[in-house]
Amino acid sequence: MGIRKFLMAGALALASVSALGLSAHAEDVKITVWSLDRDIQPAPNLIKDFNALKNGITVEYRQIQFDDVVSEAMRAYSTGQAPDIIAVDNPEHALFSSRGAFLDLTDRIAKSTVIKPENYYPGPLKSVMWDDKYFGVPKATNTIALYYNKDMFKAKGLDPAKPPQTWDELVAAARKLTDPANNVYGLAFSAKASEEGTFQFLPWAQMGGGGYQQINAPGAVKALETWKTIMDEKLASPDTLTRGQWDSTGTFNSGNAAMAISGPWELDRMLEEAKFDWGVALLPVPEAGAQRSSAMGDFNWAIFSNTQHPDEAFKVLEYFASQDDKMFEKFGQLPARSDITIAATGKPLKDEALKVFLEQLKYAQPRGPHPAWPKISKAIQDAIQAALTGQMSPKDALDQAAEKISAVLG
């Protein structure tokens, strides 16, 4: 009788283990994703659609703040608390890849029928590469151009068909358009001490014949002097030094700035908020005939190298990439792929603006890529702040930045 009880208990125990085994097998694999996307942006919506497929993988989402991405992600990786997937700003991708924090996706991409390198623009694709290998997938791309309020142009005697083409024309127009009595600034842009400030300034330096490796070139100094003139003459709001692009463009949308330097991610919001006629022009150049440039922005997807589920995480990335053709239609973001044609929206303002942004993308240049990009960018940000707050002259500020960057580059 004792033996029979023992055998029955053993059988029950085996049954319980089997049941547990089946239960564990039936549970979805959990993949965590970090991104700064808000509810109207791609990540949470793509994840919602992916989870609706019920394919044995459940994705959990956490929104993080722009200024915290690098520090928080590196801390999470070093302590073994990293998510499976993260979206990082494209110039910071090399920092993670060079330190072994991101998974090498080269072999998986080679076998993928969804993610094909030849379909991507060279700039975004270059930003996910390190040591000739792929450590991510471009999420989207963008650039910046000049938005302007056509109604205000008319009211101040400016031709709305002829937006500013050069830096001097931009300053002259801003002077005419600035109207303190009505709380209207001539221009809105971001000179914030973050990557957003670098993103907005670097194209000016590049158009002036400089760049991060020659940040104190004479043309780059002229660019910062132009920014200082705009700030000193109060042609832009004082909080230009502290607010990001989203908030500065909001000033334009509300009718409190006549022009704004911003990107295509604003188009849908502008259609909703801006109660005036507006247009978009290419970024002004130092002088007629000078070389053009613009920023190359947006984020890349990557998988952390210490993920417990690399195959499932890659399946999630493949799903995200499979939805690239809807990136602009649904979220106002430009796909990083040249094989996707963006259809006309039937909204004249948006379609005309889009043509300009696609033209501007031809001149967009990446920031880096370089593993020490955050240090390089910090040197540029510090120079912008020092010059615009009057602590140093634009030349001295950029000379100091050049010394810091030279030390980083070795």
Rosetta blueprint (number, residue, H / E / L):
1 M L
2 G H
3 I H
4 R H
5 K H
6 F H
7 L H
8 M H
9 A H
10 G H
11 A H
12 L H
13 A H
14 L H
15 A H
16 S H
17 V H
18 S H
19 A H
20 L H
21 G H
22 L H
23 S H
24 A H
25 H H
26 A H
27 E L
28 D L
29 V E
30 K E
31 I E
32 T E
33 V E
34 W E
35 S E
36 L L
37 D L
38 R L
39 D L
40 I L
41 Q L
42 P H
43 A H
44 P H
45 N H
46 L H
47 I H
48 K H
49 D H
50 F H
51 N H
52 A L
53 L L
54 K L
55 N L
56 G L
57 I E
58 T E
59 V E
60 E E
61 Y E
62 R E
63 Q E
64 I L
65 Q L
66 F H
67 D H
68 D H
69 V H
70 V H
71 S H
72 E H
73 A H
74 M H
75 R H
76 A H
77 Y H
78 S H
79 T L
80 G L
81 Q L
82 A L
83 P L
84 D L
85 I E
86 I E
87 A E
88 V E
89 D E
90 N H
91 P H
92 E H
93 H H
94 A H
95 L H
96 F H
97 S H
98 S H
99 R L
100 G L
101 A L
102 F E
103 L L
104 D L
105 L L
106 T H
107 D H
108 R H
109 I H
110 A H
111 K H
112 S L
113 T L
114 V L
115 I L
116 K L
117 P H
118 E H
119 N H
120 Y E
121 Y L
122 P H
123 G H
124 P H
125 L H
126 K H
127 S H
128 V L
129 M E
130 W E
131 D L
132 D L
133 K E
134 Y E
135 F L
136 G L
137 V E
138 P E
139 K L
140 A L
141 T E
142 N E
143 T L
144 I L
145 A E
146 L E
147 Y E
148 Y E
149 N E
150 K H
151 D H
152 M H
153 F H
154 K H
155 A H
156 K L
157 G L
158 L L
159 D L
160 P L
161 A L
162 K L
163 P L
164 P L
165 Q L
166 T E
167 W H
168 D H
169 E H
170 L H
171 V H
172 A H
173 A H
174 A H
175 R H
176 K H
177 L H
178 T L
179 D E
180 P H
181 A H
182 N H
183 N L
184 V E
185 Y E
186 G L
187 L L
188 A E
189 F L
190 S L
191 A L
192 K L
193 A L
194 S L
195 E H
196 E H
197 G H
198 T H
199 F H
200 Q H
201 F H
202 L H
203 P H
204 W H
205 A H
206 Q H
207 M H
208 G L
209 G L
210 G L
211 G E
212 Y L
213 Q L
214 Q E
215 I L
216 N L
217 A L
218 P H
219 G H
220 A H
221 V H
222 K H
223 A H
224 L H
225 E H
226 T H
227 W H
228 K H
229 T H
230 I H
231 M H
232 D H
233 E L
234 K L
235 L L
236 A L
237 S L
238 P H
239 D H
240 T H
241 L H
242 T L
243 R L
244 G L
245 Q H
246 W H
247 D H
248 S H
249 T H
250 G H
251 T H
252 F H
253 N H
254 S L
255 G L
256 N L
257 A E
258 A L
259 M E
260 A E
261 I E
262 S E
263 G L
264 P H
265 W H
266 E H
267 L H
268 D H
269 R H
270 M H
271 L H
272 E H
273 E H
274 A L
275 K L
276 F L
277 D L
278 W E
279 G E
280 V E
281 A E
282 L L
283 L L
284 P L
285 V E
286 P L
287 E L
288 A L
289 G L
290 A L
291 Q L
292 R L
293 S L
294 S E
295 A E
296 M L
297 G E
298 D L
299 F E
300 N E
301 W E
302 A E
303 I E
304 F E
305 S L
306 N L
307 T L
308 Q L
309 H L
310 P H
311 D H
312 E H
313 A H
314 F H
315 K H
316 V H
317 L H
318 E H
319 Y H
320 F H
321 A H
322 S H
323 Q L
324 D H
325 D H
326 K H
327 M H
328 F H
329 E H
330 K H
331 F H
332 G L
333 Q L
334 L E
335 P L
336 A L
337 R E
338 S L
339 D L
340 I L
341 T L
342 I L
343 A L
344 A L
345 T L
346 G L
347 K L
348 P H
349 L H
350 K H
351 D H
352 E H
353 A H
354 L H
355 K H
356 V H
357 F H
358 L H
359 E H
360 Q H
361 L H
362 K L
363 Y L
364 A E
365 Q E
366 P L
367 R L
368 G L
369 P L
370 H L
371 P L
372 A L
373 W H
374 P H
375 K H
376 I H
377 S H
378 K H
379 A H
380 I H
381 Q H
382 D H
383 A H
384 I H
385 Q H
386 A H
387 A H
388 L H
389 T L
390 G L
391 Q L
392 M L
393 S L
394 P H
395 K H
396 D H
397 A H
398 L H
399 D H
400 Q H
401 A H
402 A H
403 E H
404 K H
405 I H
406 S H
407 A H
408 V H
409 L H
410 G L
